[in-house]
Amino acid sequence: MALYLIGDLQGCDGALQRLLDQLSFSPSRDTLYFLGDLVNRGPDSAGVLRRLMGYGAAAQCLLGNHDLHLLAVAHGARQPGRHDTLQALLQAPDCPAMLEWLRQQSLARLLDLHGHRYLLVHAGVLPAWSATKTIALANEVTTILRSAELPEMLHQMYGNAPDHWDEDWRGAERLRVIINALTRLRFCSASGQMDLSLSDRPATAPSGLMPWFDVPGRQSSDVTVAFGHWSTLGLLERDNLLALDTGCVWGGQLSAARLPTQAGEHHHELIQVTCPQAQKPGK
């Protein structure tokens, strides 16, 4: 049995096939944990979703901002973007089944492997959130995703305000902060105020802003946070951090990390395959 974390796919089913071949993946034996952005920008989003649906419980998926964008477009809450590659999926006969499967996925997951905990998110975690708090907040969104309230939430989801966490937020404001942090966050201030306009490398951050994971006193620092979303950051490996968006759709790599599954193991193994460029950087 093997457990793998896999970075952003962005609709690159061919790269995923090559990666799984390299892993000798077997859905009857192994489990794949995908860190979100399953679809969009790449050439075969429908192929990705059909493949993952076919793997059943062997494919455990988080939702990223592009996955939520697909749901929003499908429900008329958002117009297709200039660089979207979702049209074939939206016109496919099995589109309703794919959308239904997508809305059943999670925004965060916590794994405990022999006492070593991994918090899985697509983008980031606000400094005030512990791992347990992050899961509880993600579940608030997941509950609505799976309910009849989904269309209303999708219509209210977009916007950069509020830009910080307050336990007293309710309704659309509360959900927007949670979704923005888990699926869009890269930079914030030491007090946890999000800046969602920046996407470049950490060294380019203006004074007063830093990567969310470098905020002093971050409450999730007692677990290993694994995330994607930040292709310009690339691969980053620390004792309590694992960034796995290595630019698959931009002509980079698709990355997987094999997690330790035996007591006494502490290090993951990195496996990568190259991915042909399907989009120009910055799009």
Secondary structure by P-SEA (a helix, b strand, c coil): cbbbbbcccccaaaaaaaaaaaaccccccbbbbbccccccccccaaaaaaaaaaacccbbbbbcaaaaaaaaaaaccccccccccccccccccaaaaaaaaaaacccbbbbbcccbbbbbbcccccccccaaaaaaaaaaaaaaaaccaaaaaaaacccccccccccccccaaaaaaaaaaacccccccccccccccccccccccccccccccccccccccccbbbbcccccccccccccbbbccccccccccbbbbbccccccccbbbbbbbbbcccccccc
